[in-house]
Amino acid sequence: MVPSATQRERASFPVFLGLTVLTDVRSPRERRRRRGRGTRLALSRAPSLCSPCAYSSGTLVLTYLINIMGLFDKLAGWLGLKKKEVHVLCLGLDNSGKTTIINKLKPSNAQTQDIVPTIGFSIEKFKTSSLSFTVFDMSGQGRYRNLWEHYYKEGQAIIFVIDSSDKLRMVVAKEELDTLLNHPDIKHRRIPILFFANKMDLRDAVSSVKVSQLLSLENIKDKPWHICASDALKGEGLQEGVDWLQDQIQALKT
């Protein structure tokens, strides 16, 4: 028995999703006559989209909605409503203020009140006007620094934090930075590096210019870099640095 037009229309909607459906092909009179004997179902493949009956009202509505969703997705990208995902490594010695900086960059309702030393690493997120940052906050403790290199390949940018008041460990920070810059996964990549000369509120802090000299940042010729004086507790200097990083990442993507 050939299915009626109504039955074909019912079948066409799920086939838009590539599904096989079960359709009862009996006439109403036959269904009444065989009531109580069980239901005989015929396995049928609904028509393809190129057949006339595929363009039923349900299929047309679904096609229309999908096209609208695609248009909204493109429009969101054009308007900057859809943010590009960026993976950032946050590196530096322990107690330099890395976690406090990342915490301060998050929305106020998502910030943590009690900051504890990072064990291993943690993953945090924050957003700017056009980018969505996924930050790998790597522990700066000596026993965990060997974990850094395992994430270099995935990093699209680096935030390197220095405690500008800790002159004794400035040499250690430079050694770790030199090791980072000479790693095979970093050395030949034009990856932007943002330096935060943090804890500028402390009396023993040296200027960002002095930190730059102590770290020999002028020797970095093949990568864009920028250093900002910052006070993570108050949030001072953070936005300037993130704005620069956003501009660099967008420039590399174009």
N, C-alpha and C positions, 0 to 999 in steps of 0.2 A: 504494500500500500504506500502511495506517495504522500509524504507529509503535506499538510495544508500550509497556506501562506503564513498563517498565524504561528504555526509550529516552527516554520523556518525562521521567522523573525525572532522568536524566543531563543532559538539556537544561536543566532548570529552574534548576540552580545558577548557571551563568554568566549567565543572563538577569537575575538579581537585580542584576547590575552593568550591565544594559542592553546586553549583548553579543549578537551574532548568532553562532550556532554551526553547525557542519557535523555532521550526524548520518547515519550509515549506516543506512538504513531496510530493508535486505534481511534476509530470514530467514536463520538459520544454514545451512539446506539450500541456499538460493540462493547464499550466499557460497562454500560448498564447491564448488558446481557451476561457478561462474564464476571460480574461483581461477586466477590467471595471466592473466586478461583485463583486469586493472586494477580499481580500486575505483570504484564508482558512488556518488557522494555526493549527497545531496539537501540543498539549502539550506533550512533551516527556522528559523522564529522560535519560540523557546521561549515558553511561555505566560506571560501577565502575572501579577503578584502576586495579582490578584483571582480567578484561576482555581484550582480545587481542587488541581490537580497542582503548582501553584507552591509549595505548602506542604510540600515534601519535607523530609526530614531535614536536607539540606545547607543549604537556605534558612533553615529555622528556627534552625539553629545560628548561621548568619551574622547573622541578625536579632537573636538573643539577645546575641551578642558586641558588636554595634554599640550596642545599648541599654545594656549593661554599661559600655562605654567612655564613652558619654555620661554615665552616672551617675557614674562615677569622675571625669570632667572637672568636673562640677558640684560633686561632693564636695570635690575638690581646691581649687576656688575658695572654698567655704564654710570650709574648714579653713585657708585661707591658704597651701596648698601650691603653688598656681598663682599666680605673681607677675605683677602688672600691669606692662606696659612703660611706661616714662617716659623722655622725651627731655629732657636737661638740657644747657644751655650753660654751659661753664666759661670765664669771661672775666676779664680783668685785664691789667695791664701785664706785659711780659716780666720774668722773674726775680723774680716775686712768689711763685712756689711752686705754681702751678696743677697742673702735671704731677705734682709730688711728692705733693700732696694726693690726687689721684685715684688715684695708684699705691698710696698707703697705705690707701685704702678698699677695695682689691681683696683677695681672699684671699691669705694669705702665700705660698702656692705659686704664685700668678700674678703676684706683684710683680716688677718689674724692678729689678735691682741698680744699674745705671748710668743715671741720668737725664740726658737731653740736651735742649737747647732745642728746642721744638716748631717745626717748619717748616710754615707753613700751618695745618693742624689735624690732630688724630688722634682716633680714636674708641675709647673705652674702655668697659668694662662692669663694674659691681659690683652687688651685691644687698643688700637689707636684709631684714627679717623678712617684709615683704609686697609689696615693690616690686622690680622689676628695672630698674636705671638704665642707659641708654645715654647716655654723656657725650661731647659734642663739645668736646674740649679745644682751644680756639682760641689760636693764637699771639698773644702780646701785643706783638710787635715792630711798630714803627710802620708798616712797609710792608705788614703783613698785617692790620691792624685793620679795613681796609675790607671784609674778608671776613665779619666778624661779622654784618652786617645780612642777609646772604643766608640765614642760618639762624634768624632770629628767629621766623618763622612756625611752624616746626616745634618750637620750644622750649616745653616745658611748665613749666619752672622755670629759674632762673638761679643759678649760683654765681659770685660776684664776689670775687676774691682780691686783697688789698692787702698790699704789703710794708710792715708797720708801722714798719720801721726806716729807710725811704727817705723822709725828710721832703721832700727837694727835688722828688721826682716825685709827691708827694701831690696837687699841683694838677693835674697831667696826668691822674691817675687820676680826679679829680673831673670833669674835662672829658669824659673818655670815658664816665663814668657818666651825666652829664647828656645827652650825645648819645644814649646808649642809651635812657634813660627817655623822651625826646622823639621817638623814632622811631615812625612810624605803626603799625608791626607790634607795638609794645610799649606805646605810650602809653595805649591804651584797653582794655588787657587787665589783668585782676586776676591777674597772674602772680607767684608767690612768688619772692623774691630772698633768698638766703643770702649774707651777707658773712663772709669769713674775714679777720680782722686777723692776718695770718700773720707768722711769724718773731719771735714773742714771746720767744724764747730769746736774741735779740741784745740787747746792752747799750743800743743807741740806740733800741730799739723804744718806741713810745708805746702807751698803753693802748687797749683797744678803744673805750672811751668817747671818748677824744681823737680816734681815727680817725673815729668816728661824727660828731663835731662838725666835723672838717675836711672831710668829705664832705657835710655838711648832710643827713644821712639823715633828720633829723626832718621834712624837707619832703616826704618820700614819704608821701602820705596815702591814695592809692588802690590800694596794693599791700601785701600782707603782707611784712614784711622782718624779718630778725634778724641780729645780728652776734655772732660768736664769736671770742674770742682763741684763736689756734692756734699750734702748733709742729708743722709737717708732718713733720719728721724723726722726731719721737718719737710722732706721732699724737695729740698732746694737743689736745683741743677739737674734734676732727673728728666724733666720734660724736654729741656734743651737737648740732652743726649739722645733721647728716644726719637725726637723729631729728626735729628741728623741721621739716625740709623734707618728710620723709615724712608727718608729721601734716598739714601744709598741703596737700599734694597730695591726700591722701585726703579732706580736708574739701571741697576743690573738686570732687571727683568725686561726692560724695554730693548 
